[in-house]
Amino acid sequence: MRFRGFADIEVLSIGSIEAVSAARHVLMAERGVTNRATLESGHVTFVEAA
């Protein structure tokens, strides 16, 4: 996942909705991001099937 102003955040997920949610959690919990525009800017940059 990529968010405006942040490096890619790698998450394991079964779908894009779950990936966005997991990456937002990383931004909020681990990096202290609270800006709504930043949190809403997330998009999938790369998908690798297992």
C-alpha positions in Angstrom: 0.0 0.0 0.0 1.1 3.5 -0.6 -0.2 6.6 1.1 0.5 10.2 0.2 3.8 11.3 1.8 4.8 7.8 3.1 6.9 4.9 1.8 5.2 1.7 0.8 3.6 -0.3 3.7 3.7 -4.1 3.1 0.6 -6.0 4.4 -0.6 -9.5 4.1 -4.3 -9.6 3.1 -7.0 -11.6 1.3 -8.3 -8.6 -0.6 -7.8 -4.9 -1.3 -10.3 -3.7 1.4 -8.5 -5.7 4.1 -5.1 -4.4 2.8 -6.2 -0.8 3.0 -7.5 -1.4 6.5 -4.4 -3.1 7.7 -2.1 -0.4 6.2 -4.2 2.4 7.8 -3.8 0.6 11.1 0.0 0.6 10.7 0.0 4.3 9.9 -2.2 5.2 12.9 -0.8 2.8 15.5 2.9 2.7 14.7 3.5 6.1 13.0 0.9 8.3 14.7 -0.8 9.5 11.5 -4.2 11.2 12.1 -4.6 13.3 9.0 -7.8 12.1 7.3 -6.6 13.1 3.8 -3.5 11.0 4.2 -5.4 8.0 5.5 -7.8 8.1 2.6 -5.1 8.4 0.0 -4.0 4.7 0.3 -3.9 2.6 -2.9 -2.5 -0.8 -3.8 0.9 -0.6 -5.5 1.8 -4.3 -5.9 0.1 -7.6 -5.5 1.9 -10.9 -5.1 -0.1 -14.2 -5.0 1.0 -16.8 -2.5 
